[in-house]
Amino acid sequence: MLARGLLASARENFNALPRMSRLLSTVKLPDLPYDYGALEPYISGQIMELHHSKHHAAYVANLNKALEQQAEAEAKGDVSKIITLQGAIKFNGGGHINHDIFWTNLVPPKDFEPPTGELEALIKAQWKSLDNFISTFNAQTAAVQGSGWGWLGYNKGTGRLEIIAMPNQDPLSITGLVPLLGVDVWEHAYYLQYKNVRPDYLKAIWNVVNWKNVADRLAAAKK
Amino acid sequence: MAFELPALPYDYGTLEPHVDSQTMLIHHTKHHQAYVNNLNAALDKFPELKDLGLIDINKVVGTDKVPGDVATTIRNNGGGHYNHTFFWKVMTNPSNTNGPSGAVKEAIEAAFGSVDEMKAKFNAAAAGRFGSGWAWLGVKEDGSLAITSTPNQDNPLMASLPDTTSMVPILGLDVWEHAYYLKYQNRRPEYIAAWWNVVNWEQVAVNFDAAKTGTVLL
């Protein structure tokens, strides 16, 4: 009888404890490294503002919501619920990861510098010239069906660069490649300025690619 | 005989203010035109496939009736051409649209409880489709109404695709960003809500009557 009483009160005490909060702290929308209008005329200020303060912000908010719900489900031991949340975590987590990289991959046109050093050497070794690399990248990226991204990635196994397109917000990391440079071809990334003419957007964006950032990512990947 | 871009059943500005005229112009003359052009180019080398007609071309997507090297192109552009041809017809002048009646209304109430409950489910499917795609109301093989969404230019005719709910569509909504971005930007739910003002319920009823006999109209 005593044991039962102790057990009951221990159970009550356990239920009264605050649930363990989620292990991953709240994800935050990063600031852009430049003003919304800084990439003009290649990407309009209106697009940059919507893209950052609405689209990326929504991925962050929805990711945080999904992670909160996952933590609650974990605390309750509700595995079914955890499974149903994985789609939202992939969409919004991928959206956050991809845009987080994208903003750093861009630079105001006045600060543009072409690739140099090891990055330049790798591009030339694999594609003969920067122009040929860009044509190849653009052809593959223009061909993305629906929403997605074109990526330049680094293959740690082979030591080579690869061009690869990913659908929706699937992050490049799921392929094992290290993301170096991403180009968003969801229509929201260009439609207000370029309408249906995705190839024009793809020609323009190379004026604002931050090759120094791409080189830094390559160097980090090689460590 | 090559496929052709069908004329809109109304002017580019007819669906204002709910769907803006600039969007209708670009959507019809650029996006839909491109699907037609690409479909024709792909089918050039496959006259037997072309002879199936647009509806059956969609029905054989995902089967070995479509040669491997054009499978993706046919899926995207055959789908795109059917979807948009269907879409223009299920929209009309906002003052002509009254809500479902008769057999369609009864079927909606039977499947969803009420028209409002059907709209809520449809809106959720449309808003919840991640990336590009479409939301559909359609007649399943057992004759009941159901709501589904599909990615990119897939549609419920493509029954052989693994994740596709097989239905004859009677109403559909394009939620690719090009369908709404110029006017609504990121605010897709606002576009979806506004779109109900231009639904052509007469065409939906015609689609429904045909679907009950298993017929897909074009």
Interface residues (C-beta under 8 A of the other chain):
Chain A: L50 K54 H55 A58 G87 F91 Q145 G146 S147 G148 P167 N168 Q169 W186 E187 H188 Y191 L192 K195 N196
Chain B: I26 K30 H31 A34 T72 N76 F130 G131 S132 G133 P151 N152 Q153 W176 E177 H178 Y181 L182 Q185 N186
